[in-house]
Amino acid sequence: MLKAISELVAKLPWSMIILFCLTLGLAPFFPIPHVWEKLKMFSSGTLVRPIDWFDLIMHAAPWILLLIKIVLTMKENGVTDNS
């Protein structure tokens, strides 16, 4: 299953992932990005309602996808090779 996810993420273009991060990952933009608000709630222990957890997952998903893409690209290019 991880291999299938890795292959799917590897096929996604960088531009699409960055667009997702800048739109869904930061929406709504004012007064502060929703993902930042939910991360602050998580760190303070006030993220308790199911809708808040759903919001955190939805707004954090593009950023997680971006991190996975970065790690896979670095691994593919041999940047993370410890030898």
C-alpha positions as CSV (number, residue, x, y, z in Angstrom):
1,M,0.0,0.0,0.0
2,L,2.8,2.4,0.8
3,K,4.4,1.7,-2.6
4,A,1.1,2.5,-4.3
5,I,0.8,5.8,-2.4
6,S,4.5,6.6,-3.2
7,E,3.9,6.0,-6.9
8,L,0.7,8.2,-6.8
9,V,2.5,11.1,-5.1
10,A,5.5,10.8,-7.4
11,K,3.2,11.2,-10.4
12,L,1.6,14.4,-9.0
13,P,3.1,17.6,-10.5
14,W,4.8,20.0,-8.1
15,S,2.6,22.8,-9.4
16,M,-0.6,21.0,-8.4
17,I,0.7,20.3,-4.9
18,I,1.9,23.8,-4.4
19,L,-1.5,25.1,-5.6
20,F,-3.3,22.9,-3.1
21,C,-1.0,24.2,-0.3
22,L,-1.7,27.8,-1.2
23,T,-5.4,27.4,-1.6
24,L,-6.9,24.6,0.5
25,G,-3.9,24.5,2.9
26,L,-4.2,28.2,3.8
27,A,-7.9,28.9,3.3
28,P,-9.5,31.0,4.7
29,F,-6.7,33.6,4.4
30,F,-8.1,36.2,6.9
31,P,-7.7,36.8,9.8
32,I,-5.3,33.8,10.0
33,P,-5.0,30.6,8.0
34,H,-7.3,27.9,9.3
35,V,-4.6,25.3,9.5
36,W,-2.6,27.6,11.8
37,E,-5.6,28.2,14.0
38,K,-6.2,24.4,14.3
39,L,-2.5,23.8,15.0
40,K,-2.7,26.3,17.8
41,M,-5.8,24.6,19.2
42,F,-4.0,21.3,19.0
43,S,-1.0,22.5,20.9
44,S,-3.1,24.1,23.6
45,G,-5.3,21.0,24.0
46,T,-8.6,22.7,22.9
47,L,-9.0,20.7,19.6
48,V,-11.8,18.5,20.9
49,R,-14.7,18.7,18.6
50,P,-14.9,16.3,15.7
51,I,-15.4,19.1,13.2
52,D,-12.1,20.7,14.4
53,W,-10.3,17.5,13.9
54,F,-11.8,17.2,10.4
55,D,-10.7,20.8,9.6
56,L,-7.2,20.1,10.8
57,I,-6.9,17.0,8.6
58,M,-8.4,18.7,5.6
59,H,-6.3,21.8,5.8
60,A,-3.1,19.9,6.8
61,A,-3.4,17.3,4.0
62,P,-1.9,19.4,1.2
63,W,1.1,20.2,3.5
64,I,1.6,16.6,4.4
65,L,1.4,15.7,0.7
66,L,4.1,18.3,0.0
67,L,6.3,16.9,2.7
68,I,5.9,13.4,1.2
69,K,6.7,14.6,-2.3
70,I,9.9,16.4,-1.0
71,V,11.0,13.3,0.9
72,L,10.4,11.0,-2.1
73,T,12.2,13.4,-4.5
74,M,15.2,13.6,-2.1
75,K,15.3,9.8,-1.8
76,E,15.0,9.4,-5.6
77,N,17.9,11.9,-6.1
78,G,20.0,10.2,-3.5
79,V,20.1,13.2,-1.2
80,T,19.1,11.2,1.9
81,D,21.6,8.5,1.2
82,N,23.7,7.9,4.4
83,S,26.7,6.4,2.6
